[in-house]
Amino acid sequence: MRGKKSLPISDKERAKAARTTIRDQASQLVGDFEQQFGDITCIGLIHIDFSKGGAYRRFLKAGVVKEKCEHYVKYIITQLYRFEGIEKIDQAAFRRKT
């Protein structure tokens, strides 16, 4: 039977610091998103309740993906890059290939 290997104290401290940083960044990301867009839920952002029959079809037909959802995804990706210290990103990467 193998015993649990223990990490050196410095690794444990680094791991704990990394977890704390990630939690703080996630909290900041959610808070900033809600402040920017007024909500963090699909129903609050796009006003479509996907639990209702036919909602997904209306969602696709209304063009909400292009109009709103892609904007929200782009915002999140930009913020994640910012957390990594990358301020400028290639905007072409956000263009959909057709």
WOLIN-V57131 format. One record per backbone hydrogen bond with DSSP energy under -0.5 kcal/mol. CO is the residue of the C=O (numbers start at 0). NH is the residue of the N-H. E is the energy in kcal/mol with one decimal. If there is no record, write none. Layout:
# WOLIN-V57131
co->{CO:CO}
nh->{NH:NH}
e->{E:E}
This chain:
# WOLIN-V57131
co->{7:7:8:9:10:11:12:13:14:15:16:17:18:19:20:21:22:23:24:25:26:27:28:29:30:31:32:33:40:41:41:42:47:48:51:53:54:55:56:57:58:58:59:62:63:63:64:67:67:68:69:70:71:72:73:74:75:76:77:78:79:80:81:84:86:88:89:90:91}
nh->{10:11:12:13:14:15:16:17:18:19:20:21:22:23:24:25:26:27:28:29:30:31:32:33:34:35:36:37:44:45:46:46:49:51:54:57:58:59:60:61:62:63:62:66:67:68:69:70:71:72:73:74:75:76:77:78:79:80:81:82:83:85:84:86:88:90:92:93:94}
e->{-0.7:-2.0:-2.7:-2.2:-2.7:-2.5:-2.4:-2.5:-2.5:-2.3:-2.5:-2.7:-2.5:-2.5:-2.7:-2.6:-2.5:-2.5:-2.8:-2.5:-2.5:-3.0:-2.4:-2.6:-2.3:-2.5:-2.9:-2.5:-2.1:-3.2:-0.7:-0.9:-0.9:-1.9:-1.7:-2.2:-2.6:-2.5:-2.6:-2.4:-0.6:-1.3:-0.9:-2.3:-3.3:-1.8:-2.6:-0.5:-1.9:-2.5:-2.5:-2.2:-2.2:-2.7:-2.5:-2.2:-2.5:-2.4:-2.0:-2.1:-1.2:-2.7:-1.6:-0.8:-0.5:-0.8:-1.6:-1.6:-1.1}
